[in-house]
Amino acid sequence: MKSDEPEQTKFVWLGRYSPHETSKLLERFEQVGIAFRAQPLRAGYGGSNGPTVSLDISVDPARGPEVDQIHRDLFGDGLPNYESSFFRDHRNV
């Protein structure tokens, strides 16, 4: 999945999300025209639930404040994914 942004846009990794969370994020990004990339991953097996799937989401860093606000609106003030390059400036470590 990709937005309609040109290929030369440099994206930063936002984080890894479940399909449900991804659909919420991408719907909001599309509404406001934020460029993104979504890369599906097969993360492993969820026990009796079968394979688990997650998606890596990358976004246009120029839209950082908007992405941050959308993320906060959807998921609250929970800690961001600290592996994400997008949230690197927000670390308290």
C-alpha positions as CSV (number, residue, x, y, z in Angstrom):
1,M,0.0,0.0,0.0
2,K,1.2,3.5,-0.8
3,S,-0.2,6.9,-1.0
4,D,0.0,8.8,-4.3
5,E,3.2,10.7,-3.4
6,P,6.1,10.6,-5.9
7,E,8.8,8.0,-5.3
8,Q,11.5,10.5,-4.4
9,T,9.8,11.5,-1.1
10,K,12.0,10.3,1.8
11,F,10.0,8.5,4.4
12,V,10.7,7.9,8.1
13,W,9.6,4.8,9.9
14,L,6.6,5.6,12.2
15,G,6.2,2.2,13.7
16,R,4.8,-1.3,13.4
17,Y,1.0,-1.7,13.8
18,S,-1.7,-4.3,13.7
19,P,-4.0,-4.2,10.6
20,H,-6.7,-2.6,12.7
21,E,-4.5,0.2,13.9
22,T,-3.0,0.6,10.4
23,S,-6.5,1.1,8.9
24,K,-7.2,3.9,11.3
25,L,-3.9,5.6,10.7
26,L,-4.0,5.4,6.9
27,E,-7.6,6.6,6.7
28,R,-6.7,9.7,8.6
29,F,-3.5,10.2,6.6
30,E,-5.4,10.0,3.3
31,Q,-8.0,12.4,4.6
32,V,-5.4,15.1,5.1
33,G,-3.0,14.2,2.3
34,I,-0.1,12.9,4.3
35,A,2.2,10.7,2.2
36,F,2.9,7.2,3.6
37,R,4.1,3.7,2.9
38,A,2.7,0.6,4.5
39,Q,4.8,-2.6,4.3
40,P,3.0,-5.8,5.4
41,L,5.0,-8.3,7.5
42,R,4.3,-11.8,8.7
43,A,5.5,-11.5,12.2
44,G,5.1,-15.0,13.5
45,Y,2.4,-17.3,14.8
46,G,-0.3,-16.2,17.2
47,G,-0.8,-19.6,18.8
48,S,-4.2,-21.0,18.1
49,N,-5.1,-17.9,16.2
50,G,-2.7,-18.8,13.3
51,P,-0.2,-16.4,11.7
52,T,0.0,-12.9,13.0
53,V,0.4,-10.0,10.6
54,S,1.7,-6.5,11.2
55,L,2.5,-3.5,9.0
56,D,5.4,-1.1,9.1
57,I,4.2,2.4,8.5
58,S,6.5,5.1,7.2
59,V,5.5,8.8,6.6
60,D,6.7,12.0,5.1
61,P,8.8,13.7,7.8
62,A,7.8,17.1,6.7
63,R,4.3,16.4,8.0
64,G,5.6,15.4,11.5
65,P,3.5,17.6,13.7
66,E,0.3,16.5,11.9
67,V,1.3,12.8,12.1
68,D,2.1,13.2,15.8
69,Q,-1.3,14.8,16.4
70,I,-3.2,12.1,14.5
71,H,-1.3,9.4,16.3
72,R,-2.1,11.0,19.7
73,D,-5.8,11.5,18.7
74,L,-6.1,7.8,17.7
75,F,-4.0,6.1,20.4
76,G,-3.8,8.6,23.2
77,D,-0.6,9.7,25.1
78,G,0.8,6.2,25.3
79,L,4.5,5.8,24.8
80,P,5.5,5.8,21.1
81,N,7.4,2.9,19.5
82,Y,11.0,3.8,20.5
83,E,12.5,1.9,17.6
84,S,10.8,4.4,15.4
85,S,13.0,7.1,13.8
86,F,10.0,9.3,13.7
87,F,9.8,9.6,17.5
88,R,13.5,9.9,18.1
89,D,13.2,13.6,19.2
90,H,10.6,12.7,21.8
91,R,12.7,10.2,23.8
92,N,13.4,10.9,27.4
93,V,16.3,8.4,27.6
